[in-house]
Amino acid sequence: MSRFSGPRQAHPTRGHQRARALPRWWPLPVCALLGATAGGVYGVVKPPQYSATSYVVVTPAEKADPSVALGFAQAYGRVATEVAVIGDAQVWAGVSAKTLRDSVQTATSPDAPMIAITATSGRAADAAGMANAVARALTVNGAHTRADTGVRVVQFSRAATPLAPSSPSPALTGLVGGCAGGLLGGLALLARPRRRPETEPETARAASVPGPAGATAVPQEVG
């Protein structure tokens, strides 16, 4: 007679054993690797950006309070990207007014009457040209209002054509992406529910139940 055996059933604990084969901290290196890869790809795909800075200084007139020049430097720094100044700068830079407003930033110092004009562009020559154009427009505007303000606006330093991009390199973006991915992996690891302790075997889990106490014989009194 031939024996017939039914289909074998998978052991119920094999899936759990395979799940336990991975260490609990596996999201940390995986997320760090994914973040580093994404950051490196971003650094390679994104075109480089160049930055150039021109400096303008505000000097007081004769017998004028130096604090007046400091106050006008703050004011000129705020209006450097306004229409009154950009109208002339866009002609010298050869770009639109919108490009100047989006690409030029100014910074002033609370201690010195100096204005830093920084322009950013995908081309190094354009970055230097925009920074110098805005600085020139500020000096022309300051010359027109010198009789009223009592200060003079002079270009202190021209912006030079940058030799290297100011945007981060692919190695740096990859490092930042790896750190961000590792942080997310650590947060995901902390947010995971803790694994329950393994169940004990039946022999250890079964508690020994004491049997019922035997009835004690009560001696009868002899009359």
Backbone hydrogen bonds, N-H to C=O, Kabsch-Sander energy under -0.5 kcal/mol:
donor,donor_aa,acceptor,acceptor_aa,energy
5,S,3,R,-0.6
14,R,11,H,-1.5
15,G,11,H,-0.5
17,Q,13,T,-1.9
18,R,14,R,-2.3
19,A,15,G,-2.1
20,R,16,H,-2.0
21,A,17,Q,-0.5
21,A,18,R,-0.8
22,L,18,R,-0.6
22,L,19,A,-0.8
26,W,23,P,-1.3
28,L,25,W,-1.2
30,V,26,W,-1.5
31,C,27,P,-2.4
32,A,28,L,-1.9
33,L,29,P,-2.3
34,L,30,V,-2.4
35,G,31,C,-2.6
36,A,32,A,-2.4
37,T,33,L,-2.2
38,A,34,L,-2.5
39,G,35,G,-2.5
40,G,36,A,-2.3
41,V,37,T,-2.3
42,Y,38,A,-2.2
43,G,39,G,-2.1
44,V,40,G,-1.6
45,V,41,V,-2.7
46,K,42,Y,-2.4
50,Y,121,S,-3.5
52,A,119,A,-2.2
54,S,117,I,-2.8
55,Y,157,S,-2.3
56,V,115,I,-2.6
57,V,154,V,-3.1
58,V,113,P,-2.7
59,T,57,V,-0.5
59,T,152,R,-2.9
61,A,150,G,-1.7
64,A,61,A,-1.4
68,V,65,D,-1.7
69,A,65,D,-0.8
70,L,66,P,-1.5
71,G,67,S,-2.0
72,F,68,V,-2.2
73,A,69,A,-2.0
74,Q,70,L,-1.6
75,A,71,G,-1.7
76,Y,72,F,-3.0
77,G,73,A,-1.9
78,R,74,Q,-1.2
79,V,75,A,-1.5
82,E,79,V,-1.5
85,V,82,E,-0.7
86,I,82,E,-3.0
87,G,83,V,-2.2
88,D,85,V,-0.8
89,A,85,V,-1.7
90,Q,86,I,-2.7
92,W,88,D,-1.5
93,A,89,A,-2.5
94,G,90,Q,-1.4
95,V,90,Q,-0.9
100,L,96,S,-1.7
101,R,97,A,-2.4
102,D,98,K,-2.2
103,S,99,T,-1.6
104,V,100,L,-2.1
105,Q,118,T,-2.8
107,A,116,A,-1.9
109,S,112,A,-0.6
109,S,114,M,-1.0
114,M,112,A,-2.2
115,I,56,V,-3.4
116,A,107,A,-3.0
117,I,54,S,-3.3
117,I,115,I,-0.6
118,T,105,Q,-3.0
118,T,116,A,-0.6
119,A,52,A,-2.7
120,T,103,S,-1.8
121,S,50,Y,-2.4
127,A,123,R,-1.8
128,A,124,A,-1.9
129,G,125,A,-2.3
130,M,126,D,-2.4
131,A,127,A,-1.9
132,N,128,A,-2.3
133,A,129,G,-2.0
134,V,130,M,-2.1
135,A,131,A,-2.0
136,R,132,N,-2.3
137,A,133,A,-2.2
138,L,134,V,-2.1
139,T,135,A,-2.0
140,V,136,R,-2.2
141,N,137,A,-2.4
142,G,138,L,-2.6
143,A,139,T,-1.9
144,H,140,V,-1.7
145,T,141,N,-1.3
146,R,143,A,-0.7
148,D,145,T,-0.5
149,T,145,T,-2.6
150,G,146,R,-2.4
152,R,59,T,-2.8
154,V,57,V,-2.9
154,V,152,R,-0.6
156,F,55,Y,-1.6
156,F,154,V,-0.7
157,S,55,Y,-1.9
166,S,49,Q,-2.6
167,S,49,Q,-1.4
173,T,169,S,-2.5
174,G,170,P,-2.4
175,L,171,A,-2.0
176,V,172,L,-2.6
177,G,173,T,-2.6
178,G,174,G,-2.3
179,C,175,L,-2.2
180,A,176,V,-2.5
181,G,177,G,-2.7
182,G,178,G,-2.5
183,L,179,C,-2.2
184,L,180,A,-2.3
185,G,181,G,-2.6
186,G,182,G,-2.3
187,L,183,L,-2.3
188,A,184,L,-2.6
189,L,185,G,-2.1
190,L,186,G,-2.1
191,A,187,L,-1.9
192,R,188,A,-0.9
205,R,201,P,-2.7
206,A,202,E,-2.4
209,V,207,A,-0.6
223,G,221,E,-0.6
